[in-house]
Structures are given as structure tokens and as C-alpha cells.
Amino acid sequence: MTTQEQVLDVARRARQAAAELAPLPRATKDAALHAIADALLARSAEIVEANAGDVARAREAGTSEYMIDRLSLSTERVEKIAAAVRHVASLPDPVGESVRGYTLPNGLELRQIRVPLGVVGIIYEGRPNVTVDAAALTLKSGNAVLLRGSSSAYDSNVALVEVMRSALTDVPADAVQLVPGRDRDSVKYLMRARGLVDVLIPRGGASLINSVVEESTVPVIETGVGNCHVYVDADADLGMAVDILVNAKTQRPSVCNAAETVLVHRDIAADFLPRALEALRGKGVTVHGDEAVRAYGDDVVAATEEDWSNEYLSLDLAAAVVGSLEDAVAHIRRYGSAHTEAIVTTSQSAARRFVALVDSAAVMVNASTRFTDGEEFGFGAEIGISTQKLHARGPMGLPELTSTKYVVTGEGHLKGA
Amino acid sequence: MTTQEQVLDVARRARQAAAELAPLPRATKDAALHAIADALLARSAEIVEANAGDVARAREAGTSEYMIDRLSLSTERVEKIAAAVRHVASLPDPVGESVRGYTLPNGLELRQIRVPLGVVGIIYEGRPNVTVDAAALTLKSGNAVLLRGSSSAYDSNVALVEVMRSALTDVPADAVQLVPGRDRDSVKYLMRARGLVDVLIPRGGASLINSVVEESTVPVIETGVGNCHVYVDADADLGMAVDILVNAKTQRPSVCNAAETVLVHRDIAADFLPRALEALRGKGVTVHGDEAVRAYGDDVVAATEEDWSNEYLSLDLAAAVVGSLEDAVAHIRRYGSAHTEAIVTTSQSAARRFVALVDSAAVMVNASTRFTDGEEFGFGAEIGISTQKLHARGPMGLPELTSTKYVVTGEGHLKGA
């Protein structure tokens, strides 16, 4: 079979599996998740062995230690992955939840209930734990999944998917499938499998996400690019502002909800910037500032136009002084990625204006941008963070992996003229 | 300016208007809607005159009387359109509605609130009333709208949009804009205006909708193609089944929620089909049947493979006998458009199975397919009927024209390790 035929074949089998999976009760799905966790533990040695091959090849290819760390599995890591699967089993089943329900004046009973999306395709980075996380979340929400991980983790993913499928008995094994092929072509065919695949969720870098958005005829949920801002208002508690900025920038710089730009109201710039720059310096942060910021530190690098749009994912921070809250909002609208923005202020009116005017998935008032996360938001788990406006926005949990269906019950109701 | 520049220009102005419109309170938006209704009434003569030109050109081009009727405006019709705008003003404002809200264990207060989508593009058929309906619904939900109606109604739409814009004072006039140009190119540029337009809603025939879905990089909500089925179960009340089938097929054959296929359980075929065929004959319906159906009527036309997929929108009906409820579901999955399917049955178990297994936007139990409609469902108004699974499914009212935003309020909360 060609790559295209192989991709269409797994997609067709996923579609059939999705139809069988959709009406299954919670108990069957939870039992399948526990069986998956058991199998992962029982066969963790062969998973770790397959992973060792991927890691060796990555090292040979000169991959950074940071990426190698994300790629690597150990017995302890497999145990954590299995525990995460059991955690998903413990979460409420979104399928069947009644979203709306009432009786119409003519006596028709209307209910809007959650149903699975169907077949979900996930395109993701070289982190084998995502293979299992994504499979668990889609299975729990009654969806079949097509997993297309990074080719750097291919052997790990083959092993993980084989182990998961071997554990499925009352759930069709084709509900969990790896998209075959290491090359980029398989992504292309997945993007054109409209009618077989209901939604694609690309995770990872901006270039992957943009290419999927541009080329896919299957509906896409964009995730994860975060050029997050902290705005320090004229009425900020400056100590709190320094703490929030340092936390948002440095607590884990490589993730999408880390801050990349600070915007400082000019009325407090002279008080705030010396303290902030000192604290950032202490954490090893390189600040890329506009002219006004550079007046407060010799070590501030001159910011270029690109710095304002950059998602550094490193210990770099862009910094600018703004004339007003409205100027800060205009800057965010122009350069931001609509992920998460924070305001630090003691003014109720400034907080309300910022919340109303900023058009992003999450707006933090006196809190670190790092809190935009499915676990932090109390969703129990997360399949990604949507930065688009349709269907889901912000952290996506199990309900975001469902659609709805209207069920209307009558007793021979006919439509009048 | 080229057509492309013109489309990008209106899209940019819509984006700016959307940012100004989003935070406006309900009272301002409702006042704008009443001002639009007033202006439509005051200037109805010039609207009807502009429309007369479109109608004359359509007649010259040999357009069917049915299409001419949809295109035509009169003083009375303009009055109805204005009344519909006032009705939209009376509906609740979805913007600001709290969808979720709780305090997290760490004391952060989380709220998920409805916000406008931003810029909504609507591509629609030659019905000038849609120009005003769509503008009213998008304005009420805080969105800017780009209207791209059929070129057959271009002069009518120019007049309607001019009248609506002239009525806007506290709402930016660029919140309501007609996409310039009569040719198809303007649709093409609208579909590529990603980043400026947040969603495109194509309404009309399957070919328009498919081409938008295939080519658009702007997210699309598919609407309205309805190959709706009535399944008459072995345990049906046959009198009710005949009434529902006749109502679903003939009450208004040209709309998407009219029935196009009837599937009859073989155990009651001999009792049901003679009665059904007689009733359908009385209403002038041509039945396209499989072999089993043709045994009950000499006037039943032999169905071809295409008949099962056809959205006739006329007094034609495809008919087949099936061996079981599951066979009916398989037929619907294979040939349907996932809009609306009905089951007629007295069996609770059959109803439950049909509802669970049919994967369509709406499932009717003992009711006509004709009830799938925003007004009938109690939404007050409708922008279209989504047949896709992402974002909105089934009739879309005002809440479906919104996205959400998370607002998280703390008192200096930092993320721990």
C-alpha cells in the first residue's frame, strides 16, 4: 500500500471504531483505560527498550539534551504515564451530559446532549507520553484517535500503541491507532481525509500549526503558541508585579503560558523598572527593551520589531513602556497570540477595562500567566490549549472533545403552516 | 483598488469595528437595532426600488418564479424585516454570560464568559432579508459582519446595507459592511482573509458550501444541506407514521429540514406502504423506491444509487425497505448529511437505540423533521443550521455566534514548582 492508502485505511477503520465506541457506557471505557494502564506496567521493559533506540538515534543526530529529555522513557516515567491513564478513568464522562433541556410550548421535549466528535487526529511533538495521554482522553470521551507523533519517537510510539491496543477487548482496538509512516507525507494525507477525520489538533511549534491550518480541509483546532504579556498598571502593587513577572517568565520558560513581554505604564516605570530588572538579572533573564526601558539598565539589549512577536521559550523577555492601559491593549492586539495576558493593578476599574478590551483565551488579574492550564483550571486533564475562537478556547478538557446532538421527542407532532 | 484590496480593506475596517463593538453594553446594541428598524421603515421606498432592478434583471435572465419570489421585496416585506430586527433586540444578549465559574483550591477565582467571535463573514443566497437578519444577529452578539450575498441581489443589498449603516451612531458603522464586487473573486479573497475574519458561514447549496470548506483558510461553519430521513419502525403507530412522513416531505419541500428518504421496517412494510403511497400520491409526491417498495405501487419510480444521497428539495421522495433498525442507521450513516433524522415507533427501546446510534445534528422521536429550526427550538432566531460537529451543531442562535474567554482573578498568585 502507498502511504496515502495506508493513511486512508487507518482513517476508515477509525471511523468504524468510532461508531462502535460512541454508544459504549462509561464503565466499559473506564475498564479499558485501567486495562491499558495494567498493560503499560506489565510491558514497560519492552517500551523502554524501543524508546532506547529512538534516544540513541536522536543523540546520533545531535539533538539537544532538552529534547532528549522530553523523548526519553524510563520505568518510572512509564509508571507515571499509567497513573495518568487511571486518573483519566476517574474523571466524569462528558458523553450524554445534557447541555440544554426544556419542553417547548407545543409539548415537544428538547434536549441537547454531548456526543463524541468521532475521529480525532492529533499531530504532536517528540514526547511519547502524549501518545498515551491523548489516547486516554479521546477514548474516555468516546472518540477514536489517530496518533501522528514526531518521527523521532516513532519506535516508542509503535510500542506504546501496540501495548494499548493489546489491552482493548470490549472497546474496538481500532479506536487507538498510530498513523503509519515516518515521513511528512502521512500528515498531508491526514489533512485531506475530510469525511473520515472529524478534527485535527496540531500541537507543537508555530510552523507546524500554521501549515496544518493552511492546508487542512479537515477542521483544525489551533493550539499552544503563546506570546503572553504581563502589563504593570499605573496602580500596581510593585512588589506583587515583580513577583508575578519573575514567576511568569522564569518558573518554566519553555512552555506556552510563560510570559514573553512585559508592558510597563510610564507613571510607575521609574519605580518599577529598576526593581524588576534587578530581580530578572538575578534569574539570568536577558531583557530586550525599548529606549525607555534601556534607560534603566546597561545590560538591556535593544529590542527589534521581531522581539515584540517572539515566543522566546527561553530566559529572554521583551519589555516596553506604554503611555496608558489602552496602549498596552493595542500592543497586545498587534503582537500577541491571544493566549494569556496578565494585568497587575490595585484598581478595580483598570482590571475591568483590561478584561473587557483584551481579546485572548485567558486574562489574569493579579496572577501569573503560568496558571493557564487544564489541571490548574480544575479540568482534571488537558489535550491542549486552544488559541482560536471556534469550538474551544483556552485549555481543552474532556467536554471540549465532544460535540452535541439535539434529541426531540413528541407524540406525532406535525409542523403547522 | 483591485477586488482583493477592496476585500482586505473592508475586512480590516471590520476588525477595527469589532474591537470597538465587543465591549459595548446591551442597551447600546439594542438602540442601534431599533434605529436600523426605524431607518428600514422610513426608507422602504428606495429599498423596494433598488430591489425592483434586481428582480427585473433576474426575470430577464430567465430565473424561476420560485427564486424571483425569494428575491423580491415589497413594503410589507420590508416591514416584516424591520419587525424581525426589533425581535432580535428583545432577545437576551449572550455576551458576558458566565458559562463556568468557581474558586480554585488555591483561591484563584475562575470565570469563563461569552465574548463575541469578532468578524463574521456570511456568504448567502439571493434572499435580501438574510442581509438584515444576519446583520441584526451579528450586531446583537457583538460581532462585525461582512455580508456577501448573491450577485442577483446586489443592488438590493447595497441599498439595505446603506440604510442600516446610516442608522448607526454609537455603534461603529463598519460593524456592518457589504463585501464589494459582484464577481466570485470577492468570495475567494474573503476565504483567504485569515487573521482578519474569524469565521465564515456559507449558506445555500451544497456546491457553494463544499467549495468554501475546501478552499477557505478562515475557519468555516458548514450549514444547511439536509438529506433528512424518516424511519418507520416495526413498532410504529402507522397512522402517526403516515402523518409525520407526509408533513416532513410536503409541508415545505424546498427547505433543508424536509424529509428526502423514508426507510420502512420490513415487518410493517405490507401494512404501511399502501397507506403511505396513497397519502403521498394525494399530495403529488413522486416516490423513488427500491424493489421492495415498487411492489406496492405501479407509479413508484425505480430508485438509482444517486437517489439515496439526493437532497431533492422538491416533491420527490426516496423510499427503501430495511431489515432492521440497525440497517436503517447504517443507511443513514452511509447516505445522510447528518442534519435531521426521525424515528416513528411506540417502542422505548427502539427509540433509545435510534437516538444513540444516529450521528446527526438532530434526532426526532415521533415528530416531523421540520421542527429542526432555531425558532421552533426556542432560540428566538437562527443564523443557520450547522451540519458539522465543531463549535455548533444544529440550529445556531445568538450564543453560537460567540466564543468564550477565561478571566482568572488572584491576589498575587504565583505558580509553584
Interface residues (C-beta under 8 A of the other chain):
Chain A: A19 A22 P23 Y102 L104 L108 L110 Q112 V115 L117 G118 R194 D198 V199 V213 E214 T217 P219 V220 I221 D237 M240 D243 I244 N247 Q251 R252 R333 A351 V355 A356 L357 D359 S360 A361 A362 V363 M364 V365 N366 A367 S368 R370 F371 T372 E376 F377 G378 Q388 K389 L390 H391 R393 G394 P395 S403 T404 K405 Y406 V407 V408 T409 G410 E411 G412 H413 L414 K415 A417
Chain B: A19 A22 P23 Y102 L104 L108 L110 Q112 V115 L117 G118 R194 D198 V199 V213 E214 T217 P219 V220 I221 D237 M240 D243 I244 N247 Q251 R252 R333 A351 V355 A356 L357 D359 S360 A361 A362 V363 M364 V365 N366 A367 S368 R370 F371 T372 E376 F377 G378 Q388 K389 L390 H391 R393 G394 P395 S403 T404 K405 Y406 V407 V408 T409 G410 E411 G412 H413 L414 K415 A417
